[in-house]
Every structure is written in structure tokens, then in C-alpha cells.
């Protein structure tokens, strides 16, 4: 391993420069106005793969943004690892809350990142994290034969629900054949508490529209006599949780996995300081489902959050309008064994049921994903464990994550392959938020750790 | 009266052209970007007053947008009428719902307006209506001595709460001395059901902010553990009405006038067709406070409407954000004898009380106004009654309006003068909405009616 680590050490500056270049491309997959930029990011990734030593590099079209593929097949009898990541990013708004431009990466020191962190949209989610794999691969390629065959599949639609990926996996199942999928798109507990994600929540994301009158009305002339769609929407949203913050959609919890008391106990032994958590978010109280701790609420319990709401006059000053329509984007995080399609249907049916006859309601389906739990007794999990232990000097602990990577369930269902979630971010990286950042310590530590994974994985598979 | 009416008849085309010119000026008082346009409208009004025969025309500065003043004093022993109106308009958004540009007036026929209606922001509220007074004044000035002294006070901040008008009235009380104030900024029941507004609701308008965490969060990592300010705001808004649609703010109804059964009975005898009302708005059901009819709900009962709401991601596609903040603009229409300041305080105190400890709440005060009821036995009411009866061929009926013209209470409190509300709009004119319009029939009928008012008023004051 010595030459590989030496190579990494000597090329740190260039690795960082190359990442910054990628971060300057505003590859916002949700906004059609950025279609060209998304493609430009794909081209940059393809070129990086080529330069790093990958063969058969190709930008493969889908119905939406393309997938970048590349591979290095060393020997047919070696195990094959496929690295998955995504080069698209979340929209950066609200823009005015960014200290520096979301696509003008800047390195600043923070209390958690004394070596500096890269502030830019996508720095942690997921450009910074998948780029570690490209650079680890480059370091290995430059220093002798690889211990595994490696494939790369870097997509451009993760932040909009990976709608075209199912078709892509089916169409290219042969080329994507592998023994395991390796993903760095999650976080660890802390710099001195390495962890590996062993569960992810699923997702159901909908947009609702409540229509009252056929046009905006003067609230003086009609107020009190005509249903106000904002008031009605507020009432409908409010009714979606009961007084214990349980979700009040009939059937919603039917398939929820009941986690064994022993596992809940183990989960609650993970390092967690509620006072520090509250202080970091500047909140007086945490807020969630009765009967569960914060660690449980974000890992093993489903949620329902309004991600956006709008209606009526939202400009400066006052306008006495009784609007025709009000809208909300609502997402539900799901846990094993909830089915996102079933949940979306339950939501839509319930939402229509609770609408009073004075309004009309529409529910539009955005995207969803299945929850996953990954095993901890597989060669890939053990390889990740040993790799992190080697570089962090401490055994990582298994952790269930609250986020969703719908693709993980797809990999299992379509390719029949398990995924290992070896992420190097922190939950404080502000992903999806203004001032997203990624610590340099984690970026370089990731690059150093990844070659060990391949080494251990090859050894464990041989046994 | 013959020469005056003849003059009006002969100048109709020009009167209309002059109004269209005024409607082309986007005098949106709420938006600082339109400050120059608001001033341009003031200048246009001043110039129109001068051309119509007014003396001492002046654009008088205030802390905000200016007031246009002009007068014609014929003889000291004649009664003095002051015309009040406003040259500012509501913001036109949502722009995409306008058939033609809000500031590109177009005349189109509609079922209710077979002669055509002028489609433009401000056409009915209030440019079209106050401009009738200028043109009636011109017709009278051009045809012999006026039966009354006439003053004009046309302001530019009505749509943002007339914040500077109290000071203005106090500062210019001498110049504004008059016997009655005449306002056309309300509507009548129908073309064949003339009516005069004898009551107006008051207003309390606030903006609320609910803050959860100190930054936008990823809803997967934090969802379920941290209070989502949109969900909380929805719950708080929902709780402001009980199951009977009574407003659930303690003390809110304490000062509400109990209208006598006889007056309620008379009110419900006004022409009103609920099926037509629902059809025109395309709603399946009206929606309001239990125990009151639609006519009562919009006239003698207070309301609470959310006029705007926003928070989180509202762009295209999906973003799984747990936002830091959510906002709403909320207005309450008030009835005699509710005090807008007291109501605003009750609201703010209650809103803070119902906020859970997991969020922080702010309430900002936009503007308010007192409710008014005007007597029906005064010379000015009788003069308006006779004037409308003369031109419409039918006695107008008294009607309480649901809207608010806060200035009416100010006139009474500061100048000690009553107001007569002789409006010529229809409630279907879409004021404050896209496609606001004003029927040509009503514009010209108003110009014809106004000279009769002065004639009758002078006669009745002499008696």
C-alpha cells in the first residue's frame, strides 16, 4: 500500500484543484435551465475517469440526464466492485443565505474543520465524495495491478429521484455485472467516531394543490363566505399528525418494521449529545414522535415533512387577496418494510378524503424510493470496516441513516447486488442547505481509505 | 342639468381615452420599484384636475407617496363636498393569469358588460371610479356655476394601508374642511339593483414568521427530530378557527356588534342567488361561520384569512429540505365595534402563546383600519339616493360592504366629517385579482349620476 498512499500524498493539491473545477459547474438536475451544465459536469467526470486510468469510458444517454460509465477489468477471476455516485446537485436556493457563491468554491476553516472545508453546492453531496473514488482509483492504477475489477457508474439524476435509472439498470445489466456496489453518499458520526451506514429511509414525495374559487378574490368582499385554500391547506396539513406526532394517515404504519428492543438499545448507545445538537441548530427543543429518541426518530421511524408551501401574495407589503390556489410539496421518509408506491397511494386517498367539499384537491407524485437495511456480516461490510479502522485508527460503528438513496433498493432488486455505504461526510455538512461544505480532512481521508477497501475485499472474497 | 349631461354625452370618447392613459401607469404602491410610476400617476391626476377646472392644484408630499389636492370654491355659503379617491393600485400578480397586460388596458365585452369593460389593474379600484368624479366636475365646471364647493383629495397609499394619511389630515385640516366626503370605491349589487354602501369592515393585517432550526436542513437527516416550521405554521393557522369556523383567538369577538334580528332579516332580503354565486366562482359549496348566511358573513361578521404563505422549496421539481423558516400574511376583517389595534394585539399574544417551544415566532404589524357604519338619514345619503334613483330609474338599497376603507373612520375621527360611499363597481370586477375590469356602462353612469348628487345635496342642505 505504501506507493499508493505516497502517490496520494504527493498529489493532494492537484486532486483538490480538480474537485474545485467540478464544483464550479452548476449541475442542478431539478432545473431545466441548467440542462447544459448538467451535461458539462458529465463530460468533466468522463474526462476525469479517462485520465485516472479507466477504460470504456462513456456518457450513456437516458430519458433524462446521462450516466457516466467507466471500468478497469484487471482479471476475470478478481471480484468486481462497482462505484456508484452522482454528479448532479440540489438547487442552491435560498441564494441570499450563502456566504460565498454556491458554485464558487471557497476553502474556509471552521471549528469542526480546522484544516479547512470546501464551501460549495455538491461539495459533500456528492461530488466531493464520489470524486474521492476517482482519485483513489487513479492512485491505485498508477501503482501496479488493481486488487479488484472496478466499474464506475456516476449518474446525474439522484437529486430528482433517479427516474430513469431503473430502465438504465435493466438495459445495461450485462455491463453493470458486479459483486458489490460501493457508495460514498452518506455521513459518519464524527471525525473521531467513524461509522458505516447500514440502513437508509425510503421516500415518497408528492405535491398537493388545493383550489378554492376559480380566481383570486378580494378578501374583503368574499372573506368569510368562500373557502380560503391556504386556510384549508393549513388545516389539512395540520391534521396529518396527531397530538403525539404520529402520522394520521390510515394504514401508514401497517408495514413499519418493529425494531427489536436490543437493537434500539444499541442504537441509543451511539454517541449523541442532545444539548450540543440543540445548540448547533439553535433550537430550544427537539420535536418528534412520542415514545422515540432523536436517534430513533431519524433512523427507524417514518416521517412526514412539508418541504415547501406557497400560495397567495408573498411579495413585499400587504395584499388583501383570497387566493384561488395553495400548494405544498410534502415528503414522507419511509422505513423497512414500507412500500413507497403504497404509501403514496395511501397519502393521496387520505388527502382527498379530508378535503372539505368547498375546495378541489390534486395530488401529484414526484418520486420515491424504497427503504433499505444492509447486512453487517458480508465481505464488503467487513472490508469497509477494516479499511476505516486502518485509516481512522478506530473501529467504525454501524449506523442507520435518515436519508434516502433509492438506488440502493434498485440495485438489489434489478442487479441482485448488495451495496456498502461507506460515507465520509458529517451530518453538519449542510447538504441540501445554504453553505454546504466538505471538510478537507474527510476528502483526503476518504481517498486514503478507499484503496484499503479494495485490498481487504479482495482478500476476504478469496477466503 | 341638461347642458351638463349633454357635455358628458359629447365627451364620452375623450373621457375614456384619458382614463386609459391613467391606467397605463403602473402605480403599484406596495412595490418600492414602482415609486417613480406612482409619482407619474400623481402628476397625471394633478394635470387632469387642472384641465378639469380645479384651482390650487398641488401634489402634496407625505412620508410616502404624495396626495393630489385641488378645489373649486364657488361661494363661501355653499356646502363643501370633498371627493376622496386613490390613484395607487394593487400589485398585479399572478401575472400569468391575466388575459392581457394589467397596464395595457383593453376593452372587451362580457356577459355582464355587453357594452364592454376596461380590463386593467385599477380600472375599478379605484382609478376608474375616482376619475368619474374628475370628469363629472369638468362637465359641471364647463356649464355654469357649481351648486357646491368641491375639493379633491386623491391619495397614493390606499392599497398599502394609508399609513401617512392620519398625519396628512392633521397637518392640512384647515384646507380639508368640508361638510361631507364623497367616495366612489365600493360596488353596487347589480346593474339593475343600485345600492349604496352604509357599512365597511375594518382590517388588521399582520405577517408572521415561524423559525425552526437556524438553517435549512436535509429532511432525511433531521426529519422527525427537528420541528419543521411549515408543519408548525400550518398547525398554528389551523387552530385559529374552530370546527364552526369561529375565530379561536380569546377575546376576538368581545366587541363585535350584535346586529338586531330585524336588520339581519332586512339584509337577507337583498337580492342574492347562491347557485349563481357558486357557479360564478366555480365552487361546490360556500364556506364560513356557522349560524350566518353568506350576506351576513361578508358584512356583519369578522373574518380571518391567510392572504399569503411561503416557506421551503417552491421551485420546479423536488427538494427534500426541512426549512429554517415559514411565513404567512394574515388579515382579519373587523366589524363594529372592534378596534384594529386591540385585535392585532390579541392576535400577536395568542399566536405567540400557541407556538410550541421548538420554534420561535415573530408577528409584524402591516396596517389596519376601523370598521364603519354610515347613517342613512343624512342629507348626503339622501342626495346619493336621489341621484342614483334619477339615473338608474330605481331606488338604491343600503348595503353593508365586506371590504375596508380605513380612511373613512379617520375622516370621522380627525376631520369630524361623515362619508357617503356611492360606488359604481360590481363585486365581480375582480378587484385585487387578475383581469380586473370596469364596465363602460358603470363608468359613464357614474359620471352622469355625480352632478345630480351635488344638485340634490345643495338643495337638501338649504332646507
Interface residues (C-beta under 8 A of the other chain):
Chain A: X29 X30 X31 X32 X90 X91 X93 X94 X97 X159 X160 X161 X187 X201 X203 X205 X207 X212 X213 X214 X215 X216 X217 X218 X219 X220 X221 X222 X223 X224 X225 X226 X227 X228 X230 X231 X233 X234 X235 X237 X238 X239 X241 X281 X282 X283 X284 X285 X286 X287 X288 X289 X294 X297 X298 X301 X302 X303 X304 X305 X306 X307 X308 X309 X310 X311 X312 X313 X314 X315 X316 X317 X318 X319 X320 X321 X322 X323 X326 X327 X328 X329 X331 X333 X356 X357 X358 X359 X366 X367 X401 X402 X403 X404 X427 X430 X431 X432 X433 X434 X435
Chain B: X29 X30 X31 X32 X90 X91 X93 X94 X97 X159 X160 X161 X187 X201 X203 X205 X207 X212 X213 X214 X215 X216 X217 X218 X219 X220 X221 X222 X223 X224 X225 X226 X227 X228 X230 X231 X233 X234 X235 X237 X238 X239 X241 X281 X282 X283 X284 X285 X286 X287 X288 X289 X294 X297 X298 X301 X302 X303 X304 X305 X306 X307 X308 X309 X310 X311 X312 X313 X314 X315 X316 X317 X318 X319 X320 X321 X322 X323 X326 X327 X328 X329 X331 X333 X356 X357 X358 X359 X366 X367 X401 X402 X403 X404 X427 X430 X431 X432 X433 X434 X435
